[in-house]
Amino acid sequence: MFPLSLLNAATDNQILIELKNGFCYNGLLVNCDKFMNVNLKDVTLTSKNGQEFWKLNSCYIRGATIKYFQVEPELADRVKDDDGFSGGGGGRGGRGGGRGGAARA
Amino acid sequence: MARHAQSILDLEPHMNKAVRVKCVGGREFTGVLKGFDKLLNLVLDDAVELMRDPEDTDCTTSASRPLGIMVCRGPSVMAVAPNDGYDAIANPFEDAEEDEEEGDAE
């Protein structure tokens, strides 16, 4: 199971994302990309100390700032089935091709 | 250029609307989005920096300072959200926690 397969499987599901600064985003995962950038909607934001809360209609988070994300445990069973198809292999191939192109240029 | 994946972030609906931007390092800005590019560089008009607690530089205070028009550089952008509907609320998890505790006690 690739980490990004799990994230992909979590699309349209509730997800908890903690950023490197300790802030926690709880919301519905709208979509994500190979950089782990995500779009969330109906988000509850919790401050680092867990004392302050905000409500956000939607929000975009840059993948590089994510410390970890948590999904519903049932998702792990669902993602195993399509492991070979989602993300991983195709993503690697694509990037390799890109590098080749850059080297020639 | 073809190897640049299409960004999942569509800022077009937020054009000329107030957005709230969190930056790497903890600074936070609000401003009217006047432009953006695929690297997430943002042009904010009437931008306001939300000042932070000097003791805890991740937390903003009610203080702010006006900056006017500014460019927020893409690589330092951490999170973007529409300012409309961005409100402080009471602990939404409190009820759930209490229920859990009651459940444990039984």
Backbone of each chain as ProteinMPNN parsed JSONL, in Angstrom:
{"seq_chain_A": "MFPLSLLNAATDNQILIELKNGFCYNGLLVNCDKFMNVNLKDVTLTSKNGQEFWKLNSCYIRGATIKYFQVEPELADRVKDDDGFSGGGGGRGGRGGGRGGAARA", "coords_chain_A": {"N_chain_A": [[0.846, -1.202, 0.0], [0.692, 2.073, -0.992], [1.504, 5.232, 0.415], [0.255, 7.403, -0.844], [-1.757, 6.109, -2.169], [-3.486, 5.467, -0.154], [-4.218, 8.02, 0.626], [-5.507, 8.839, -1.696], [-7.623, 7.044, -1.688], [-9.025, 8.044, 0.387], [-10.448, 10.145, -0.551], [-13.354, 12.157, -0.635], [-13.968, 11.402, 1.884], [-13.953, 11.73, 5.487], [-11.167, 13.308, 6.963], [-8.214, 13.696, 8.945], [-5.756, 16.058, 9.301], [-2.582, 16.813, 10.376], [-0.488, 19.59, 10.601], [2.962, 20.612, 10.213], [3.326, 22.68, 11.968], [1.723, 22.009, 14.055], [-0.973, 22.57, 13.99], [-4.271, 21.364, 13.464], [-6.245, 20.031, 10.928], [-9.508, 19.161, 10.293], [-11.573, 17.608, 8.151], [-13.568, 17.195, 5.109], [-12.154, 15.389, 2.554], [-11.573, 16.756, -0.496], [-10.026, 16.697, -2.909], [-6.752, 15.518, -3.985], [-3.215, 15.602, -4.747], [-0.158, 14.364, -6.315], [1.815, 15.547, -4.845], [0.878, 15.56, -2.349], [-0.563, 17.77, -1.795], [-3.628, 19.089, -0.701], [-7.188, 19.561, -0.976], [-9.666, 20.619, 1.167], [-13.009, 20.483, 2.518], [-15.61, 21.988, 4.557], [-14.253, 22.39, 7.099], [-12.803, 21.866, 10.296], [-10.648, 23.649, 12.203], [-8.038, 23.192, 14.454], [-6.149, 24.647, 17.014], [-2.625, 24.619, 17.882], [-2.319, 24.241, 20.648], [-4.718, 23.1, 21.221], [-6.822, 24.552, 22.216], [-8.142, 26.497, 20.833], [-10.508, 27.014, 18.197], [-11.557, 26.906, 14.802], [-13.884, 27.448, 12.155], [-13.981, 26.507, 8.795], [-15.033, 27.051, 5.488], [-13.813, 25.994, 3.205], [-10.554, 24.834, 2.265], [-7.109, 24.958, 1.208], [-4.274, 22.978, 1.392], [-0.786, 22.892, 1.461], [1.181, 20.18, 0.481], [3.798, 19.787, 1.449], [3.84, 20.828, 3.98], [2.587, 19.126, 5.63], [2.446, 17.08, 8.492], [1.351, 14.596, 9.352], [-1.372, 12.454, 8.268], [-4.631, 11.253, 9.138], [-6.938, 8.649, 8.578], [-10.178, 7.058, 8.243], [-10.275, 3.806, 9.679], [-11.416, 1.75, 8.151], [-10.825, 2.311, 5.57], [-8.371, 1.275, 4.915], [-8.789, -1.384, 4.203], [-10.164, -1.101, 1.88], [-8.345, 0.079, 0.16], [-6.391, -1.764, -0.404], [-7.278, -3.443, -2.409], [-7.11, -2.048, -4.851], [-4.464, -1.504, -5.103], [-2.321, -1.961, -6.962], [-3.049, -0.369, -9.093], [-3.457, 2.331, -8.51], [-1.934, 5.476, -8.528], [1.149, 5.09, -7.513], [2.984, 3.27, -9.42], [2.524, 4.397, -12.03], [3.051, 7.075, -11.497], [5.772, 7.082, -10.899], [6.906, 6.303, -13.332], [6.221, 8.447, -14.935], [7.67, 10.547, -13.834], [10.281, 9.779, -14.276], [10.499, 9.936, -17.037], [10.317, 12.658, -17.332], [12.681, 13.618, -16.261], [14.553, 12.632, -18.048], [13.98, 14.132, -20.287], [14.723, 16.682, -19.433], [17.463, 16.408, -19.165], [18.356, 16.105, -21.77], [17.775, 18.574, -22.804]], "CA_chain_A": [[0.0, 0.0, 0.0], [1.439, 3.331, -1.043], [0.887, 6.297, 1.215], [-0.642, 8.233, -1.649], [-2.945, 5.304, -2.487], [-4.38, 5.63, 0.989], [-4.767, 9.379, 0.558], [-6.47, 8.832, -2.803], [-8.802, 6.29, -1.267], [-9.737, 8.84, 1.39], [-11.21, 11.203, -1.219], [-14.778, 12.185, -0.254], [-14.138, 10.911, 3.252], [-13.453, 12.577, 6.555], [-9.727, 13.105, 7.16], [-7.578, 14.602, 9.896], [-4.403, 16.369, 8.855], [-1.822, 17.7, 11.261], [0.61, 20.259, 9.921], [4.218, 20.636, 10.962], [3.233, 23.674, 13.048], [0.89, 21.488, 15.129], [-2.389, 22.835, 13.758], [-4.982, 20.185, 12.968], [-7.372, 20.288, 10.022], [-10.461, 18.068, 10.258], [-12.562, 17.954, 7.137], [-13.867, 16.258, 4.036], [-11.115, 15.487, 1.522], [-12.183, 16.975, -1.812], [-9.093, 16.046, -3.827], [-5.347, 15.585, -3.593], [-2.336, 15.319, -5.878], [1.007, 13.539, -6.0], [2.657, 16.259, -3.876], [0.116, 15.508, -1.116], [-1.406, 18.958, -1.652], [-5.009, 18.643, -0.558], [-8.307, 20.485, -0.816], [-10.637, 20.142, 2.141], [-14.171, 21.359, 2.725], [-16.254, 21.904, 5.874], [-13.094, 22.082, 7.92], [-12.607, 22.385, 11.651], [-9.219, 23.859, 12.45], [-7.722, 23.206, 15.876], [-4.831, 25.252, 17.217], [-1.578, 23.727, 18.384], [-2.556, 23.899, 22.057], [-6.011, 22.423, 21.351], [-7.757, 25.397, 22.957], [-8.876, 27.388, 19.925], [-11.098, 26.29, 17.072], [-12.13, 27.721, 13.739], [-14.651, 26.744, 11.128], [-13.633, 26.987, 7.456], [-15.843, 26.425, 4.439], [-12.911, 25.178, 2.402], [-9.172, 25.228, 2.456], [-6.096, 24.266, 0.438], [-3.067, 22.807, 2.207], [0.374, 22.45, 0.688], [1.612, 18.864, 0.951], [5.083, 19.824, 2.134], [3.694, 21.281, 5.367], [1.834, 18.116, 6.388], [3.211, 16.165, 9.345], [0.719, 13.3, 9.107], [-2.828, 12.486, 8.151], [-5.342, 10.095, 9.694], [-8.183, 8.348, 7.878], [-10.971, 6.02, 8.907], [-9.572, 2.518, 9.561], [-12.02, 0.887, 7.115], [-10.252, 2.649, 4.267], [-7.205, 0.431, 4.673], [-9.245, -2.582, 3.509], [-10.611, -0.745, 0.529], [-7.236, 0.498, -0.693], [-5.585, -2.935, -0.765], [-7.801, -4.019, -3.644], [-6.666, -1.361, -6.081], [-3.096, -1.061, -4.846], [-1.481, -1.966, -8.158], [-3.499, 0.545, -10.136], [-3.524, 3.757, -8.176], [-0.783, 6.332, -8.22], [2.519, 4.604, -7.433], [3.745, 2.885, -10.609], [2.371, 5.391, -13.087], [3.718, 8.304, -11.054], [7.225, 6.927, -11.025], [7.236, 6.299, -14.757], [6.056, 9.806, -15.443], [8.741, 11.417, -13.374], [11.501, 9.348, -14.95], [10.462, 10.509, -18.378], [10.541, 14.096, -17.198], [14.104, 13.876, -16.025], [15.253, 12.369, -19.307], [13.757, 15.29, -21.146], [15.49, 17.817, -18.924], [18.875, 16.161, -19.399], [18.637, 16.355, -23.184], [17.673, 20.015, -23.055]], "C_chain_A": [[0.875, 1.243, 0.0], [0.738, 4.381, -0.189], [-0.113, 7.113, 0.393], [-1.872, 7.453, -2.113], [-3.978, 5.467, -1.383], [-5.036, 7.008, 0.949], [-5.815, 9.457, -0.549], [-7.761, 8.153, -2.406], [-9.648, 7.103, -0.29], [-10.548, 9.971, 0.768], [-12.701, 11.039, -0.91], [-15.021, 11.569, 1.116], [-13.579, 11.928, 4.242], [-11.971, 12.267, 6.776], [-9.227, 14.103, 8.187], [-6.15, 14.808, 9.442], [-3.727, 17.252, 9.88], [-0.655, 18.278, 10.487], [1.849, 20.255, 10.806], [4.158, 21.631, 12.112], [2.294, 23.231, 14.168], [-0.591, 21.742, 14.96], [-3.027, 21.629, 13.082], [-6.164, 20.595, 12.1], [-8.223, 19.034, 9.936], [-11.485, 18.395, 9.196], [-12.748, 16.882, 6.099], [-12.83, 16.46, 2.928], [-11.769, 15.605, 0.153], [-11.311, 16.339, -2.893], [-7.661, 16.236, -3.343], [-4.5, 15.309, -4.827], [-1.09, 14.584, -5.403], [1.97, 14.233, -5.037], [2.047, 16.22, -2.478], [-0.547, 16.856, -0.803], [-2.841, 18.477, -1.561], [-5.977, 19.825, -0.541], [-9.286, 19.861, 0.154], [-11.865, 21.043, 2.1], [-14.831, 21.038, 4.061], [-15.229, 21.519, 6.942], [-13.24, 22.638, 9.331], [-11.116, 22.45, 11.89], [-9.008, 23.951, 13.957], [-6.31, 23.75, 16.05], [-3.882, 24.246, 17.85], [-1.849, 23.287, 19.82], [-3.914, 23.235, 22.281], [-7.056, 23.25, 22.072], [-8.595, 26.281, 22.051], [-9.347, 26.604, 18.709], [-11.646, 27.281, 16.058], [-12.9, 26.827, 12.789], [-14.274, 27.351, 9.782], [-14.528, 26.287, 6.445], [-14.992, 25.498, 3.589], [-11.491, 25.635, 2.66], [-8.23, 24.357, 1.624], [-4.853, 24.164, 1.313], [-1.951, 22.28, 1.331], [0.936, 21.164, 1.315], [2.869, 18.9, 1.798], [4.954, 20.217, 3.605], [2.978, 20.253, 6.238], [2.787, 17.255, 7.215], [2.662, 14.758, 9.185], [-0.748, 13.494, 8.82], [-3.401, 11.179, 8.664], [-6.617, 9.9, 8.909], [-8.953, 7.301, 8.67], [-10.328, 4.663, 8.65], [-10.124, 1.636, 8.442], [-11.392, 1.127, 5.749], [-9.087, 1.741, 3.912], [-7.605, -0.83, 3.908], [-9.597, -2.278, 2.063], [-9.424, -0.468, -0.39], [-6.403, -0.695, -1.162], [-5.989, -3.482, -2.131], [-7.222, -3.366, -4.893], [-5.242, -0.857, -5.956], [-2.289, -0.913, -6.133], [-1.838, -0.885, -9.161], [-3.273, 2.008, -9.785], [-2.152, 4.355, -7.921], [0.563, 5.706, -8.493], [3.265, 4.385, -8.737], [3.707, 3.949, -11.691], [3.121, 6.664, -12.741], [5.227, 8.228, -11.244], [7.646, 6.998, -12.481], [7.224, 7.716, -15.306], [7.224, 10.687, -15.058], [10.043, 11.064, -14.072], [11.594, 9.969, -16.33], [10.808, 11.988, -18.335], [12.019, 14.412, -17.042], [14.905, 13.688, -17.299], [15.172, 13.579, -20.219], [14.629, 16.464, -20.724], [16.967, 17.65, -19.249], [19.237, 16.461, -20.849], [18.638, 17.841, -23.486], [18.864, 20.716, -22.416]], "O_chain_A": [[1.699, 1.434, 0.894], [-0.489, 4.398, -0.095], [-1.189, 7.466, 0.876], [-2.907, 8.045, -2.417], [-5.176, 5.589, -1.639], [-6.233, 7.154, 1.198], [-6.875, 10.057, -0.372], [-8.853, 8.616, -2.737], [-10.85, 6.87, -0.159], [-11.261, 10.681, 1.477], [-13.233, 9.929, -0.922], [-16.158, 11.251, 1.465], [-12.842, 12.846, 3.882], [-11.569, 11.104, 6.777], [-9.744, 15.215, 8.293], [-5.416, 13.845, 9.223], [-4.236, 18.321, 10.217], [0.075, 17.559, 9.806], [1.783, 19.936, 11.993], [4.848, 21.462, 13.117], [2.082, 23.974, 15.126], [-1.397, 21.189, 15.708], [-2.414, 20.964, 12.247], [-6.985, 21.417, 12.506], [-7.735, 17.97, 9.555], [-12.208, 19.382, 9.332], [-12.169, 15.799, 6.187], [-12.655, 17.571, 2.429], [-12.436, 14.678, -0.308], [-11.792, 15.54, -3.697], [-7.395, 17.006, -2.42], [-5.013, 14.836, -5.841], [-0.981, 14.226, -4.23], [2.849, 13.584, -4.471], [2.612, 16.771, -1.533], [-1.034, 17.069, 0.308], [-3.229, 17.55, -2.272], [-5.624, 20.934, -0.143], [-9.691, 18.71, -0.013], [-11.786, 22.206, 1.705], [-14.636, 19.96, 4.623], [-15.329, 20.475, 7.587], [-13.74, 23.746, 9.526], [-10.409, 21.446, 11.795], [-9.706, 24.692, 14.649], [-5.391, 23.365, 15.327], [-4.287, 23.171, 18.293], [-1.643, 22.127, 20.176], [-4.233, 22.847, 23.405], [-8.076, 22.713, 22.502], [-9.65, 26.765, 22.46], [-8.69, 25.669, 18.251], [-12.135, 28.353, 16.414], [-12.62, 25.638, 12.638], [-14.248, 28.573, 9.639], [-14.755, 25.08, 6.533], [-15.385, 24.37, 3.288], [-11.266, 26.711, 3.216], [-8.507, 23.185, 1.369], [-4.427, 25.154, 1.908], [-2.14, 21.342, 0.556], [1.135, 21.086, 2.528], [3.001, 18.136, 2.754], [5.866, 19.964, 4.393], [2.783, 20.471, 7.434], [3.799, 16.766, 6.713], [3.416, 13.824, 8.912], [-1.311, 14.556, 9.087], [-2.745, 10.138, 8.631], [-7.311, 10.869, 8.601], [-8.446, 6.733, 9.638], [-9.885, 4.389, 7.535], [-9.38, 0.857, 7.846], [-11.423, 0.257, 4.879], [-8.844, 1.468, 2.736], [-6.849, -1.3, 3.058], [-9.364, -3.079, 1.157], [-9.489, -0.747, -1.587], [-5.775, -0.628, -2.218], [-5.145, -3.926, -2.909], [-6.889, -4.042, -5.866], [-4.854, 0.103, -6.622], [-1.657, 0.117, -6.37], [-1.011, -0.52, -9.996], [-2.942, 2.822, -10.646], [-1.331, 3.798, -7.193], [1.065, 5.791, -9.613], [4.087, 5.214, -9.128], [4.749, 4.354, -12.208], [3.759, 7.265, -13.606], [5.866, 9.182, -11.688], [8.62, 7.668, -12.825], [8.119, 8.118, -16.05], [7.709, 11.481, -15.865], [10.824, 11.95, -14.421], [12.646, 10.465, -16.734], [11.512, 12.498, -19.206], [12.531, 15.366, -17.629], [15.811, 14.464, -17.603], [16.156, 13.99, -20.835], [15.204, 17.155, -21.566], [17.651, 18.622, -19.57], [20.304, 17.008, -21.124], [19.408, 18.314, -24.322], [18.981, 21.938, -22.504]]}, "seq_chain_B": "MARHAQSILDLEPHMNKAVRVKCVGGREFTGVLKGFDKLLNLVLDDAVELMRDPEDTDCTTSASRPLGIMVCRGPSVMAVAPNDGYDAIANPFEDAEEDEEEGDAE", "coords_chain_B": {"N_chain_B": [[7.072, 21.54, -20.394], [4.875, 20.074, -20.154], [5.136, 18.185, -18.24], [4.507, 19.303, -15.858], [2.135, 18.819, -13.518], [-1.353, 19.47, -13.577], [-2.501, 21.882, -11.352], [-4.255, 21.132, -8.343], [-5.451, 23.095, -7.066], [-7.839, 25.467, -7.525], [-7.945, 28.708, -7.913], [-9.465, 30.498, -9.148], [-12.284, 30.893, -8.54], [-11.971, 32.407, -6.254], [-11.031, 34.822, -6.951], [-10.711, 38.342, -6.609], [-11.902, 38.209, -4.188], [-11.904, 38.067, -0.58], [-9.209, 36.424, 0.891], [-7.539, 34.119, 3.098], [-4.3, 33.618, 4.113], [-1.874, 31.387, 5.179], [1.489, 31.395, 6.082], [4.726, 29.804, 5.725], [6.543, 29.583, 8.68], [4.775, 30.968, 10.146], [3.518, 33.446, 9.788], [0.516, 35.243, 9.001], [-1.889, 36.25, 6.656], [-4.531, 38.36, 5.466], [-6.362, 39.26, 2.56], [-7.478, 40.8, -0.523], [-7.759, 38.729, -3.232], [-5.938, 39.28, -6.066], [-4.56, 38.183, -8.09], [-2.797, 35.263, -9.347], [-0.465, 32.547, -9.82], [0.69, 29.412, -11.27], [2.601, 28.537, -9.547], [1.72, 29.267, -7.173], [2.269, 31.79, -6.304], [0.928, 34.726, -4.971], [-1.071, 37.605, -5.515], [-2.055, 40.012, -3.365], [-4.45, 42.375, -2.494], [-5.085, 45.276, -0.477], [-3.946, 44.087, 1.745], [-3.598, 42.597, 4.956], [-1.623, 42.014, 7.699], [-1.952, 39.563, 10.131], [-1.177, 39.985, 13.337], [1.141, 38.25, 15.486], [1.221, 36.366, 18.547], [3.843, 37.234, 20.613], [4.945, 35.432, 22.354], [4.139, 32.97, 21.49], [4.652, 32.094, 18.449], [3.075, 30.852, 16.579], [0.482, 31.452, 16.931], [-2.12, 33.711, 16.223], [-3.033, 37.084, 17.14], [-5.511, 39.537, 18.117], [-4.535, 41.814, 17.073], [-3.434, 43.69, 14.19], [-1.727, 44.612, 11.135], [-1.816, 46.932, 8.493], [-0.843, 46.297, 5.122], [-1.195, 46.979, 2.502], [-0.885, 46.582, -1.022], [0.433, 43.457, -1.993], [2.813, 40.833, -2.79], [2.615, 37.469, -2.225], [4.855, 35.013, -1.844], [4.925, 31.945, -3.609], [6.332, 29.451, -2.717], [6.453, 29.857, 0.027], [3.92, 29.745, 0.896], [1.596, 28.168, 2.937], [-1.031, 27.396, 3.554], [-4.196, 28.075, 2.089], [-7.251, 29.758, 2.334], [-10.668, 30.691, 1.816], [-11.656, 33.83, 3.127], [-14.176, 34.351, 3.803], [-16.476, 32.862, 5.812], [-14.65, 31.883, 7.544], [-14.349, 31.391, 10.691], [-13.921, 31.868, 14.209], [-14.751, 29.373, 16.548], [-16.547, 27.682, 19.241], [-15.367, 24.861, 21.152], [-15.873, 22.176, 19.119], [-15.698, 19.515, 19.56], [-16.233, 18.877, 22.085], [-18.76, 17.91, 23.041], [-18.804, 15.373, 21.905], [-16.626, 14.23, 23.18], [-17.518, 14.227, 25.836], [-19.666, 12.473, 25.634], [-18.301, 10.157, 25.018], [-16.85, 9.761, 27.369], [-18.927, 9.333, 29.173], [-19.899, 6.999, 28.128], [-17.744, 5.308, 28.609], [-17.824, 5.173, 31.365], [-20.021, 3.65, 31.879]], "CA_chain_B": [[6.046, 22.075, -19.518], [3.787, 19.111, -20.039], [5.29, 17.332, -17.067], [3.901, 19.953, -14.694], [0.757, 18.372, -13.334], [-2.343, 20.522, -13.348], [-2.693, 22.087, -9.924], [-5.596, 20.812, -7.861], [-6.013, 24.299, -6.457], [-8.428, 26.404, -8.475], [-8.163, 29.956, -7.183], [-10.303, 31.383, -9.972], [-13.5, 31.32, -7.824], [-11.645, 33.313, -5.148], [-10.521, 36.087, -7.489], [-11.387, 39.546, -6.122], [-12.553, 37.947, -2.902], [-10.948, 38.044, 0.525], [-8.672, 35.11, 1.235], [-6.668, 34.094, 4.269], [-3.129, 32.849, 3.726], [-0.903, 31.079, 6.223], [2.8, 31.234, 5.478], [5.738, 29.069, 6.449], [7.105, 30.449, 9.704], [3.673, 31.347, 11.031], [2.802, 34.687, 9.464], [-0.805, 35.034, 8.432], [-2.372, 37.447, 5.971], [-5.779, 38.355, 4.71], [-6.329, 40.255, 1.503], [-8.317, 40.499, -1.675], [-6.932, 38.051, -4.232], [-5.963, 40.002, -7.34], [-3.896, 37.389, -9.117], [-2.031, 34.104, -8.867], [0.079, 31.722, -10.901], [0.656, 27.992, -10.924], [3.539, 28.297, -8.44], [1.004, 29.714, -5.985], [2.53, 33.183, -5.956], [-0.371, 35.385, -4.879], [-1.132, 39.056, -5.378], [-3.134, 40.363, -2.433], [-4.694, 43.809, -2.36], [-5.567, 45.644, 0.86], [-3.503, 42.997, 2.609], [-3.436, 42.876, 6.379], [-0.949, 40.935, 8.415], [-2.52, 39.307, 11.455], [0.011, 39.927, 14.195], [1.2, 37.024, 16.28], [1.594, 36.42, 19.951], [5.304, 37.121, 20.66], [5.305, 34.253, 23.17], [3.847, 31.774, 20.702], [4.609, 32.691, 17.118], [2.138, 30.151, 15.693], [-0.875, 31.911, 17.216], [-2.369, 35.111, 15.908], [-3.783, 37.838, 18.128], [-6.495, 40.388, 17.448], [-3.817, 42.934, 16.469], [-3.092, 43.504, 12.782], [-1.137, 45.812, 10.528], [-2.13, 46.995, 7.067], [0.333, 46.231, 4.258], [-1.502, 47.45, 1.15], [-0.826, 45.518, -2.038], [1.637, 42.654, -1.761], [2.934, 39.524, -3.424], [2.956, 36.418, -1.288], [5.584, 34.087, -2.71], [4.348, 30.608, -3.593], [6.961, 28.43, -1.892], [6.265, 30.066, 1.459], [2.499, 29.616, 1.228], [1.334, 26.891, 3.6], [-2.452, 27.078, 3.409], [-5.034, 29.153, 1.576], [-8.676, 29.509, 2.571], [-11.474, 31.896, 1.67], [-11.852, 34.494, 4.417], [-15.613, 34.275, 4.049], [-16.778, 31.576, 6.438], [-13.525, 31.504, 8.402], [-14.752, 31.974, 11.967], [-13.57, 31.18, 15.449], [-15.913, 28.708, 17.132], [-16.298, 26.98, 20.498], [-14.884, 23.489, 20.948], [-16.921, 21.342, 18.525], [-15.465, 18.112, 19.914], [-16.501, 18.731, 23.512], [-19.922, 17.032, 23.242], [-18.401, 14.009, 21.555], [-15.742, 13.742, 24.245], [-18.335, 13.942, 27.014], [-20.419, 11.256, 25.362], [-17.374, 9.027, 25.13], [-16.548, 9.546, 28.779], [-20.104, 8.718, 29.774], [-19.941, 5.627, 27.636], [-16.709, 4.538, 29.304], [-18.211, 4.999, 32.758], [-21.09, 2.648, 32.022]], "C_chain_B": [[4.982, 21.032, -19.24], [3.922, 18.282, -18.776], [4.855, 18.024, -15.785], [2.456, 19.505, -14.595], [-0.137, 19.587, -13.127], [-2.563, 20.655, -11.842], [-4.123, 21.734, -9.52], [-6.261, 22.04, -7.251], [-6.546, 25.214, -7.546], [-8.773, 27.671, -7.714], [-9.101, 30.893, -7.926], [-11.585, 31.814, -9.237], [-13.229, 32.33, -6.709], [-11.12, 34.656, -5.633], [-11.399, 37.254, -7.016], [-12.237, 39.294, -4.879], [-11.473, 37.872, -1.819], [-10.506, 36.611, 0.797], [-7.762, 35.248, 2.458], [-5.517, 33.143, 3.954], [-2.248, 32.633, 4.944], [0.423, 30.812, 5.548], [3.709, 30.383, 6.361], [6.388, 30.022, 7.451], [6.034, 31.044, 10.594], [2.971, 32.645, 10.724], [1.485, 34.375, 8.779], [-1.299, 36.334, 7.836], [-3.802, 37.254, 5.512], [-5.652, 39.439, 3.657], [-7.234, 39.843, 0.371], [-7.426, 39.92, -2.769], [-7.066, 38.744, -5.582], [-5.301, 39.207, -8.451], [-3.118, 36.255, -8.505], [-1.416, 33.413, -10.072], [0.168, 30.284, -10.406], [1.656, 27.65, -9.819], [2.952, 28.767, -7.112], [1.514, 31.06, -5.459], [1.193, 33.902, -5.994], [-0.201, 36.892, -4.84], [-2.326, 39.373, -4.494], [-3.245, 41.878, -2.347], [-5.299, 44.066, -0.976], [-5.169, 44.585, 1.878], [-3.308, 43.481, 4.041], [-2.686, 41.713, 6.984], [-1.593, 40.792, 9.782], [-1.346, 39.07, 12.389], [-0.057, 38.732, 15.131], [1.57, 37.316, 17.724], [3.113, 36.247, 20.037], [5.776, 35.888, 21.442], [5.136, 32.965, 22.373], [3.616, 32.198, 19.262], [3.74, 31.916, 16.134], [0.722, 30.687, 15.851], [-1.037, 33.385, 16.887], [-3.134, 35.758, 17.064], [-4.794, 38.699, 17.381], [-5.814, 41.578, 16.765], [-3.503, 42.638, 15.005], [-2.388, 44.754, 12.284], [-1.397, 45.795, 9.032], [-0.856, 47.026, 6.231], [0.074, 46.792, 2.867], [-1.452, 46.316, 0.154], [0.489, 44.758, -1.886], [1.636, 41.4, -2.633], [3.372, 38.538, -2.354], [3.606, 35.304, -2.103], [5.128, 32.644, -2.491], [4.993, 29.622, -2.642], [6.761, 28.632, -0.386], [4.791, 30.019, 1.852], [2.239, 28.226, 1.788], [-0.115, 26.468, 3.398], [-3.2, 28.309, 2.918], [-6.493, 28.796, 1.839], [-9.439, 30.795, 2.305], [-11.747, 32.509, 3.038], [-13.324, 34.458, 4.817], [-15.931, 32.895, 4.631], [-15.649, 31.049, 7.292], [-13.777, 32.138, 9.767], [-14.253, 31.158, 13.143], [-14.836, 30.585, 16.039], [-15.533, 28.107, 18.481], [-15.885, 25.547, 20.17], [-15.986, 22.581, 20.391], [-16.802, 19.87, 18.923], [-15.877, 17.823, 21.358], [-17.641, 17.746, 23.785], [-19.532, 15.586, 23.003], [-17.543, 13.414, 22.659], [-16.538, 13.356, 25.484], [-19.104, 12.643, 26.827], [-19.535, 10.035, 25.54], [-17.084, 8.701, 26.582], [-17.711, 8.863, 29.492], [-20.18, 7.25, 29.385], [-18.938, 4.741, 28.363], [-17.146, 4.203, 30.728], [-19.225, 3.87, 32.93], [-20.587, 1.211, 32.084]], "O_chain_B": [[4.279, 21.091, -18.231], [2.935, 17.732, -18.288], [4.834, 17.396, -14.726], [1.648, 19.778, -15.482], [0.285, 20.6, -12.569], [-2.784, 19.663, -11.147], [-5.074, 22.001, -10.255], [-7.456, 22.04, -6.958], [-5.788, 25.684, -8.395], [-9.754, 27.72, -6.971], [-9.486, 31.943, -7.411], [-11.946, 32.989, -9.299], [-14.142, 33.028, -6.266], [-10.8, 35.529, -4.827], [-12.627, 37.179, -7.016], [-13.154, 40.052, -4.562], [-10.296, 37.646, -2.103], [-11.33, 35.704, 0.918], [-7.29, 36.334, 2.794], [-5.742, 31.995, 3.573], [-1.915, 33.581, 5.655], [0.485, 30.087, 4.555], [3.497, 30.258, 7.567], [6.743, 31.147, 7.098], [6.332, 31.565, 11.669], [1.934, 32.939, 11.319], [1.354, 33.376, 8.072], [-1.149, 37.398, 8.437], [-4.233, 36.141, 5.21], [-4.925, 40.416, 3.839], [-7.699, 38.705, 0.3], [-6.453, 40.55, -3.183], [-8.147, 38.795, -6.167], [-5.466, 39.526, -9.629], [-2.81, 36.262, -7.313], [-1.806, 33.669, -11.211], [-0.221, 29.973, -9.28], [1.564, 26.58, -9.218], [3.597, 28.679, -6.067], [1.236, 31.434, -4.319], [0.41, 33.721, -6.926], [0.719, 37.399, -4.197], [-3.465, 39.045, -4.827], [-2.248, 42.573, -2.151], [-5.937, 43.193, -0.387], [-5.951, 44.23, 2.76], [-2.908, 44.618, 4.288], [-3.069, 40.557, 6.803], [-1.761, 41.774, 10.506], [-0.614, 38.089, 12.256], [-1.13, 38.266, 15.514], [2.14, 38.354, 18.06], [3.635, 35.227, 19.587], [6.871, 35.375, 21.211], [5.882, 32.002, 22.55], [2.515, 32.612, 18.897], [3.671, 32.286, 14.962], [-0.143, 30.419, 15.018], [-0.187, 34.206, 17.233], [-3.788, 35.079, 17.856], [-4.921, 38.601, 16.161], [-6.441, 42.276, 15.968], [-3.327, 41.481, 14.623], [-2.438, 45.81, 12.914], [-1.221, 44.768, 8.377], [0.105, 47.706, 6.589], [1.019, 47.057, 2.125], [-1.919, 45.213, 0.437], [1.539, 45.364, -1.672], [0.599, 40.971, -3.139], [4.372, 38.747, -1.667], [2.957, 34.715, -2.967], [4.966, 32.186, -1.359], [4.297, 29.006, -1.834], [6.885, 27.683, 0.388], [4.453, 30.231, 3.017], [2.618, 27.224, 1.181], [-0.389, 25.304, 3.104], [-2.876, 29.438, 3.286], [-6.917, 27.666, 1.596], [-8.915, 31.883, 2.543], [-12.035, 31.793, 3.998], [-13.671, 34.524, 5.996], [-15.672, 31.877, 3.989], [-15.679, 29.896, 7.721], [-13.449, 33.306, 9.973], [-14.172, 29.931, 13.086], [-15.886, 31.229, 16.031], [-14.354, 28.028, 18.826], [-16.042, 25.089, 19.039], [-16.93, 22.249, 21.107], [-17.702, 19.075, 18.653], [-15.871, 16.673, 21.798], [-17.523, 16.866, 24.637], [-19.873, 14.694, 23.78], [-17.704, 12.252, 23.032], [-16.291, 12.323, 26.106], [-19.186, 11.818, 27.737], [-19.937, 9.026, 26.118], [-17.07, 7.539, 26.986], [-17.523, 7.949, 30.295], [-20.485, 6.383, 30.204], [-19.224, 3.59, 28.691], [-16.884, 3.112, 31.236], [-19.286, 3.222, 33.975], [-21.385, 0.282, 32.203]]}, "name": "protein", "num_of_chains": 2, "seq": "MFPLSLLNAATDNQILIELKNGFCYNGLLVNCDKFMNVNLKDVTLTSKNGQEFWKLNSCYIRGATIKYFQVEPELADRVKDDDGFSGGGGGRGGRGGGRGGAARAMARHAQSILDLEPHMNKAVRVKCVGGREFTGVLKGFDKLLNLVLDDAVELMRDPEDTDCTTSASRPLGIMVCRGPSVMAVAPNDGYDAIANPFEDAEEDEEEGDAE"}
